[in-house]
Amino acid sequence: MFEKVKQLLVEELRVKEGDVTMEAELANDLGVNSLELADLVLACEDKFGVTIDDEDLHTFITVGDVVNYLEEKNG
């Protein structure tokens, strides 16, 4: 799942591949703003066939948070 999320970050948001780690913070380390986060959420929903609730967005601090959330949603 990490590799898939990493690929989305690199392809959709033009994040440097070497910067993407499980511990990397989306905003502070990768420079993802709120609009880009929305784009990432839409891309994840399309790619993984899940629905991400708006209330859950505040939990997406690190790449690992996104990966763990998607793993839970995909069972």
N, C-alpha and C positions, 0 to 999 in steps of 0.2 A: 504494500500500500504506500509506503514511503516513496518508493521510486516513481509511482504513478502521480502522487501529489507533487513531487519534485519536478517531474516533467511538465505538469500543468503550470507551475510557478515560472519555469524557464520559458515555456512556449507562450503562455498567455500574458504574463506580466513582465517578461524580459528580465527576470532576476538572473544574476550570475549563478551558474550551476554550482560552482565551488562554494558559494555562500550558503547554500541550502543544506542545513543539518536539522536533526530532530529538535535541537535546543535553540535554533535560530528564531528570534522574535520577528514576527511578521512586520510590525511597524518599525521597531528600533533597529533591527539588524538588516532587514531586507527592503525597508523603505516602502512598504505596502500601505497605501492610504485607504480611507474608507470606501472610496469608489472602486479601487482595485480589489478590495476585499469582497465587495459585492460581485464583481466579475469572477473572482475565484470561486465564490459560493455557487454561482450559476454554472460555471464550468464543472465543478464537482458534482452538482446535481445531475447534469446531463451525462457526464462520463460514468458515474457510479449508480445512477438510477435511484437516488435517495432524495428526500426532502429535508432541507436544513432549516429549522425554525429560526426566525429572526431573534427570538429570545436567547438562542444558543450562540449567537455571534460574539458576544462579549467573552466567551470562554476560549476563543481562538487567539491566544497570545503567541504561541510558538507553532512552528510547523508540526511538532509532535502532537499538539492539541488537536490540530486538524486531522492528522493521521489517526489518532486514537478515536476521535469522534466517528470518523468514517468506518473504522473497523467495527465499532460497536453497532453502527447502523446497518452494516452489511452482515452482521452476525458471523 
